[in-house]
Amino acid sequence: MSAAASSVAGGIGSAVAVLPVALPPDAQLPTFEGWGATPDRHPALVYLAALGSTASRRTMRQALDVIAATLTGGRATHLTLPWHLLRYQHTTAVRSALAERFPPAGANHKLAALRGVLKEAWRLGYVDAETYHRAIDLAPVRGGDAVPAGRALTPGELRALLEACAADPSPAGVRDAAILALLYGAGLRRAEAVRLDVDHVDLATGALTVHGKGRKRRRAYARGAAAEVLRAWGARREAATGGAPGRLLLPVSQTGQVVTTRQRPGGLPEPAAMTEYAVYLRLKKRAKEAGVRPFTPHDCRRTFIGDLLDAGADISTVQQLAGHASVTTTARYDRRGDRTKRDAADLLHFPHVRF
């Protein structure tokens, strides 16, 4: 262990070192301030600061709070838990606790946050490489072939939603149709949709340059009627902004004006943009107007993947369009049943010989 790690560990004692599953109720819990780390040397804060978006930081901070509470009976947070003292016996207990409380995807998501913080503890010199690698040597939580939560939208529901948008003569109508074109027509995540700049969209071909998870970029496409909707919103946006660069999706005021800038308290004006939550609220509003059962923005993407697979698209191509790191993730959205499997088997030619 490095000198910095020895110094910090010595200042805290064995508060976490005695922990088989959780801290004893009478254990002295060291605080963030107590072990002498400044914010730029706090493993959890350094890990969160390195994440690519505000939404990712919020999600992973919540995951770390769950882990800290699990280890301490609710007495610690991501700020106050001494992460650098966690060893394999602690992290494997965390894995077991998470596997009992959460579905496999949720548990593994939180374990990814734990590994990230422990990696920063190693990088900052609080633990040596062997200790770090032992602590993160955790098998993924498995639970069979989980069916993704949510639901698929029917063609009738999609049409009803677009008709509700078309009935709104304000810019919000065509803007909300463009949201549907991005989420269903191109399969984007809502975080990807709100980060899409005008320069990332080729309105002539419908090609989109998408900045996805993990700062990965991919090419997606909005074709046919989806491309027409994007062109209609692009024209409306250009007329309102004079062709100014910036986010493709912009807020629309209650008076029907496209909002191009916003003023932060005590700050200078900055380019306006829709938020992920605003996308959720707009789709919720259109669903109510159209008489469509409640759905989430991700259900549009789920329907995009399922419809492409139903139409016979190659699963590897769908994986690339969706931006999934693994084809296994794409396969979870496959709605095709035994009939499709029988049809596939019929494609094989088995030589016919009389007996």
C-alpha positions in Angstrom: 0.0 0.0 0.0 1.2 3.5 -0.8 2.2 6.0 1.9 -1.0 8.0 1.2 -3.1 4.9 1.6 -1.4 3.9 4.8 -1.8 7.4 6.3 -5.5 7.5 5.5 -6.2 3.9 6.7 -4.3 4.6 9.9 -6.5 7.7 10.5 -9.7 5.7 10.2 -8.8 2.5 11.9 -10.7 -0.7 11.2 -14.2 0.7 11.0 -14.9 -1.0 7.7 -12.2 -3.7 7.9 -14.4 -5.7 10.4 -17.3 -5.6 8.1 -18.6 -9.0 6.8 -21.9 -7.6 5.5 -22.4 -4.3 7.2 -20.8 -2.1 9.8 -21.7 -3.0 13.4 -24.2 -0.7 14.9 -21.7 0.7 17.4 -18.8 1.1 14.9 -17.2 4.6 14.6 -18.1 5.8 11.1 -15.4 8.1 9.7 -16.7 11.0 7.7 -15.4 12.4 4.5 -13.8 15.3 6.4 -12.5 13.0 9.0 -10.1 11.1 6.8 -8.6 14.2 5.4 -9.3 13.9 1.7 -10.0 17.1 -0.3 -12.7 16.9 -2.9 -10.2 16.4 -5.7 -8.9 13.3 -3.9 -12.2 11.8 -2.9 -12.7 8.6 -4.9 -16.4 8.9 -5.3 -16.3 12.6 -6.3 -13.5 12.0 -8.8 -15.4 9.1 -10.3 -18.7 11.1 -10.7 -16.8 14.1 -12.1 -15.4 11.9 -14.9 -18.9 10.8 -16.1 -20.1 12.2 -19.4 -23.5 13.8 -18.5 -25.5 15.2 -15.6 -28.0 12.4 -15.9 -25.2 9.8 -15.6 -23.7 11.5 -12.5 -27.2 11.6 -10.9 -27.9 8.0 -11.6 -24.5 6.7 -10.4 -24.6 9.0 -7.3 -27.8 7.3 -6.3 -26.3 3.9 -6.9 -23.4 4.7 -4.7 -25.7 6.0 -2.0 -27.6 2.6 -2.1 -24.3 0.8 -1.7 -23.1 3.0 1.2 -26.5 2.6 2.9 -26.3 -1.2 2.4 -22.9 -1.4 4.1 -23.7 0.9 7.0 -27.4 0.3 7.8 -28.3 3.7 6.2 -25.7 5.8 8.1 -23.4 6.6 5.2 -23.6 8.2 1.8 -21.3 8.3 -1.2 -19.5 11.2 0.5 -19.0 9.7 4.0 -18.2 6.0 3.2 -14.4 5.3 3.3 -14.4 3.6 -0.1 -10.7 2.9 0.0 -11.1 0.5 3.0 -13.4 -1.9 1.1 -12.0 -5.3 0.5 -13.2 -8.4 -1.4 -15.2 -9.6 1.6 -17.1 -6.4 1.6 -17.7 -6.1 -2.1 -18.9 -9.7 -2.5 -21.3 -9.1 0.4 -22.6 -6.0 -1.4 -23.1 -8.1 -4.6 -25.2 -10.6 -2.7 -27.3 -7.9 -1.1 -27.9 -6.1 -4.4 -28.8 -9.4 -6.1 -31.5 -10.0 -3.5 -33.0 -6.5 -3.8 -32.7 -5.6 -7.5 -33.2 -7.2 -10.9 -30.0 -8.3 -12.6 -29.7 -5.2 -14.7 -30.2 -2.9 -11.7 -27.8 -4.8 -9.5 -25.0 -4.9 -12.2 -25.5 -1.2 -12.8 -24.8 -0.4 -9.2 -21.8 -2.8 -9.2 -20.4 -0.9 -12.1 -20.5 2.3 -10.0 -18.8 0.4 -7.2 -16.0 -0.8 -9.5 -15.6 2.8 -10.8 -15.1 4.3 -7.4 -12.6 1.6 -6.4 -10.7 2.2 -9.6 -10.4 5.9 -8.6 -9.2 4.9 -5.1 -6.4 2.8 -6.8 -5.6 5.6 -9.2 -5.4 8.1 -6.3 -2.9 5.9 -4.4 -5.2 4.8 -1.6 -5.0 1.1 -2.4 -2.5 -1.1 -4.3 -3.2 -2.9 -7.5 -3.6 -6.3 -5.9 -6.1 -5.1 -3.4 -8.1 -3.2 -6.1 -8.3 -6.2 -8.4 -9.4 -8.5 -5.6 -12.1 -6.2 -4.6 -13.6 -5.8 -8.1 -13.4 -9.6 -8.9 -17.1 -10.0 -8.8 -19.2 -12.2 -11.1 -22.1 -10.4 -12.8 -25.5 -10.9 -11.3 -27.5 -13.2 -13.5 -31.2 -14.0 -13.5 -32.2 -15.7 -16.7 -33.5 -14.0 -19.8 -35.2 -10.9 -18.3 -37.9 -9.3 -20.3 -37.3 -5.6 -20.6 -39.8 -3.5 -18.6 -42.3 -1.3 -20.5 -44.4 -2.0 -23.5 -44.5 -1.7 -27.3 -46.7 0.8 -29.0 -49.1 -0.3 -31.7 -49.2 1.2 -35.2 -52.6 2.7 -34.3 -51.2 4.4 -31.2 -48.2 5.9 -33.1 -50.7 7.3 -35.7 -52.9 8.7 -33.0 -49.9 10.4 -31.3 -48.8 12.0 -34.6 -52.3 13.1 -35.4 -52.4 14.8 -31.9 -49.2 16.6 -32.8 -50.6 17.6 -36.2 -53.7 19.1 -34.6 -51.5 21.6 -32.7 -50.8 24.5 -35.1 -48.0 25.9 -32.9 -44.4 25.0 -33.4 -44.8 22.6 -30.5 -46.9 20.3 -32.7 -44.3 19.6 -35.3 -41.5 19.7 -32.7 -43.2 16.9 -30.7 -43.7 14.9 -33.9 -40.0 15.3 -34.5 -39.4 13.9 -31.0 -41.4 10.8 -32.1 -39.4 10.6 -35.3 -36.2 10.5 -33.4 -37.3 8.1 -30.7 -39.3 5.7 -32.8 -38.3 6.5 -36.3 -34.5 6.4 -35.6 -34.4 4.5 -32.3 -32.6 7.2 -30.3 -32.5 7.3 -26.5 -34.1 10.5 -25.2 -30.7 11.6 -23.8 -29.3 11.2 -27.3 -32.3 13.1 -28.8 -31.9 16.2 -26.7 -28.1 16.3 -27.3 -28.6 16.2 -31.1 -27.3 19.3 -32.7 -28.5 20.7 -36.1 -25.1 20.0 -37.5 -25.5 16.3 -36.5 -28.5 15.9 -38.9 -28.5 15.6 -42.6 -32.1 16.6 -43.4 -31.7 15.6 -47.1 -30.8 11.9 -46.3 -32.1 11.5 -42.8 -28.7 10.5 -41.5 -28.0 11.3 -37.9 -24.7 11.4 -36.1 -25.6 10.3 -32.6 -23.5 10.8 -29.5 -24.5 7.8 -27.3 -23.5 6.2 -24.1 -19.9 6.2 -23.1 -19.2 9.0 -25.5 -19.5 6.6 -28.4 -20.7 7.9 -31.7 -22.8 6.0 -34.2 -24.8 6.6 -37.4 -28.6 6.3 -37.3 -31.2 7.0 -39.9 -34.7 8.6 -40.0 -36.2 7.5 -43.3 -39.5 8.0 -45.1 -42.2 9.8 -43.1 -39.9 10.2 -40.1 -37.4 12.2 -42.3 -40.3 14.3 -43.6 -41.2 15.3 -40.1 -37.7 16.2 -39.2 -37.5 18.4 -42.3 -40.7 20.1 -41.3 -39.4 20.8 -37.9 -36.0 21.9 -39.3 -37.7 24.4 -41.5 -39.8 25.7 -38.6 -36.7 25.9 -36.4 -34.7 27.7 -39.1 -37.4 30.3 -39.6 -37.5 31.0 -35.8 -33.8 31.1 -35.2 -32.5 32.4 -38.5 -30.6 29.2 -39.0 -28.6 29.5 -35.8 -26.6 26.4 -34.7 -27.3 24.5 -31.5 -29.6 21.8 -30.4 -32.1 20.4 -32.9 -34.9 20.2 -30.3 -35.8 23.6 -28.7 -38.3 24.6 -26.1 -41.5 26.3 -27.2 -43.1 28.9 -24.9 -46.8 28.9 -23.9 -47.4 31.7 -26.4 -46.1 29.5 -29.2 -42.7 31.0 -29.6 -39.6 28.9 -30.2 -37.2 29.7 -27.4 -33.6 30.1 -28.6 -31.8 31.4 -25.4 -32.3 31.2 -21.7 -31.1 33.3 -18.9 -29.6 31.7 -15.8 -29.9 33.7 -12.6 -26.9 36.0 -12.4 -25.4 34.7 -15.6 -25.2 35.5 -19.3 -27.8 34.3 -21.9 -27.0 30.8 -23.3 -28.5 28.6 -26.0 -31.7 27.0 -25.1 -32.3 23.2 -25.2 -34.9 20.7 -24.2 -34.3 18.5 -21.2 -34.9 14.7 -21.0 -37.7 15.4 -18.5 -39.3 17.9 -20.9 -39.4 15.1 -23.5 -41.2 12.9 -21.1 -43.7 15.6 -20.3 -44.4 16.3 -23.9 -45.1 12.7 -24.8 -47.2 12.3 -21.7 -49.3 15.3 -22.9 -49.6 13.9 -26.4 -50.6 10.5 -25.1 -53.5 12.1 -23.1 -54.6 14.1 -26.1 -54.5 11.0 -28.3 -56.2 8.6 -25.8 -53.1 6.4 -25.8 -52.3 4.3 -22.7 -49.3 5.8 -20.7 -45.9 4.9 -22.1 -42.3 6.1 -21.6 -39.9 7.7 -24.1 -37.9 4.4 -23.9 -41.0 2.5 -25.1 -40.7 4.3 -28.4 -37.1 2.9 -28.8 -38.3 -0.5 -27.6 -40.9 -0.5 -30.3 -38.3 0.6 -32.9 -36.1 -2.4 -32.1 -39.0 -4.9 -31.9 -40.6 -3.7 -35.2 -37.3 -3.9 -37.1 -36.8 -7.5 -35.9 -40.4 -8.4 -36.7 -39.8 -7.0 -40.2 -36.9 -9.4 -40.7 -34.0 -7.0 -40.2 -30.7 -8.6 -39.3 -30.2 -8.5 -35.5 -26.6 -7.3 -35.9 -27.7 -4.3 -38.0 -30.4 -3.5 -35.4 -27.8 -3.7 -32.7 -25.7 -1.1 -34.5 -28.7 1.2 -35.2 -29.7 1.0 -31.5 -26.2 1.5 -30.2 -26.1 -1.5 -28.0 -22.7 -2.7 -26.9 -23.8 -6.3 -27.1 -26.2 -8.2 -29.4 -27.5 -9.9 -26.3 -29.1 -6.7 -25.2 -30.8 -6.3 -28.6 -32.0 -9.9 -28.4 -34.0 -9.1 -25.2 -36.3 -7.0 -27.3 -37.0 -9.8 -29.8 -40.8 -10.4 -29.8 -40.7 -13.1 -32.4 -42.0 -16.5 -31.3 -42.1 -20.1 -32.4 -43.8 -19.3 -35.7 -40.8 -17.2 -36.8 -38.5 -20.0 -35.7 -40.4 -22.5 -37.7 -40.2 -20.2 -40.8 -36.5 -19.9 -40.3 -36.2 -23.7 -40.2 -38.1 -24.0 -43.4 -35.3 -22.0 -45.1 -33.0 -25.0 -44.8 -32.8 -27.5 -47.6 -32.5 -31.1 -46.3 -31.9 -33.5 -49.2 -34.9 -35.8 -49.8 -34.1 -39.5 -50.1 -36.7 -42.3 -50.3 -36.6 -45.1 -47.7 
